[in-house]
């Protein structure tokens, strides 16, 4: 049975990705950072469906915590077939109000976390003859978003990281791809007013918000297709095309 580790896997897009991989028969490890109560609730919800995902607590921006998490995962499972770097945070503010701390916090989770987790899993995937890393970026990393400069820049970095690492690991049969969600109906967009949300929906050719399931299906597709690497798969209903 294949194993997948999903960072930020107990809520929002990560939870939907976990649901899809569980349905496809994967062993699923759900990483979370702060909200243990929500993590346990998600695990219980999956248990009630007959699934048994494992929870792993770690701040992906912390090198030692990431190393400890992967050490424990490798002790239990031996290897990871798929890594989904989904954990991410956003700050909605104009650049004048963006502090260095804000900037570094966003880059710490979104970029350093992606780097640290990918680095920890790379050697194991190379040694075992292959694997798949899927990074969750954002449409804002492709086109930019007003009042989300730090978030947009961090997701642009994730896209560049994906393309570079894909070239580096391809000879070892390790594939690295990126999903780029558009406007998805999750808590991360809860700050938007009804008017702002309507304006965004009007810009989406397909005429609706995306769902976590839409992103999840894209992740499973990339995990299962052995001839795709270095790609950015937009899941945005045609937004900004």
C-alpha positions, -999 to +999 in steps of 0.1 A: +000+000+000+013+035-009+019+061+017+012+098+015+021+126+040+001+157+038+012+188+056-016+210+070-037+179+063-065+183+089-085+212+075-094+230+044-077+219+012-054+195+031-084+177+046-100+173+012-067+160-002-065+135+026-101+123+019-093+117-017-061+097-010-078+077+017-106+068-008-079+057-033-065+033-007-034+051+005-020+051+040-023+087+050-003+107+075-018+140+085+005+168+097-008+196+117+008+223+138-013+241+164-050+230+166-048+196+182-086+196+189-094+201+153-068+175+142-084+149+165-118+158+152-107+153+116-091+120+125-123+109+143-143+119+113-122+097+090-123+069+115-161+069+113-157+064+076-135+033+082-102+050+076-072+051+100-050+081+092-021+089+115-016+124+130+019+140+132+024+173+149+051+195+136+057+232+127+070+228+091+089+260+094+110+245+122+139+224+109+142+202+140+105+195+142+105+185+106+134+162+110+118+145+140+085+141+121+101+124+092+123+102+114+091+089+131+073+085+098+102+065+083+103+044+115+067+034+111+063+031+074+098+028+060+092+052+032+069+078+018+056+074-017+039+109-020+045+141-001+019+169-004+033+202+008+000+219+015+006+238+048+004+275+042-006+308+058-016+342+044-015+378+056-040+402+041-026+437+044-011+466+023+027+465+020+030+496+043+016+475+072+036+444+064+063+439+089+095+419+085+081+395+110+049+391+088+070+385+057+093+360+074+064+342+090+046+337+056+078+326+039+087+304+069+056+282+065+050+285+027+085+284+014+109+271+041+083+245+051+081+232+015+119+232+013+125+214+046+099+187+040+111+181+004+147+179+015+138+153+042+120+130+018+142+133-012+169+109-002+144+082+008+126+086-025+159+084-044+170+053-025+136+035-029+136+041-067+111+069-070+084+090-055+062+121-060+063+155-044+033+178-049+035+214-038+004+235-033+009+270-046-018+295-056-031+314-086-018+345-067+017+330-071+012+332-109-006+366-113-002+383-079-029+397-055-033+432-042-029+433-004-014+399-004+022+407-015+039+384+010+016+355+002+018+360-036+056+362-035+059+331-013+037+311-037+056+323-067+087+310-049+070+276-044+064+275-082+100+282-090+112+257-064+090+231-080+104+236-114+140+235-102+136+205-080+118+186-107+149+189-130+172+179-102+153+148-091+139+135-124+170+113-132+162+095-099+126+089-109+113+114-083+086+136-098+079+171-085+048+190-095+026+219-083-011+225-081-021+261-082-056+266-067-077+296-077-104+310-055-113+280-033-142+279-008-121+275+024-115+293+057-085+311+041-109+332+021-133+338+050-120+374+053-136+384+019-169+402+021-199+390+002-194+418-024-157+409-028-165+373-032-191+380-058-166+401-078-142+373-078-168+348-089-176+371-118-140+367-129-141+329-130-152+317-164-167+285-150-189+306-127-183+292-093-158+289-064-135+259-064-137+232-038-112+213-018-123+182-037-113+199-070-078+204-058-077+170-042-085+152-075-057+172-092-033+160-065-042+124-069-039+127-107-004+141-104+005+113-079-006+086-102+007+098-135+044+087-138+053+109-168+044+143-155+070+164-137+079+201-133+044+211-141+021+238-126-015+225-128-039+254-123-072+245-106-090+277-110-120+274-133-102+294-160-095+323-136-068+348-148-062+329-180 
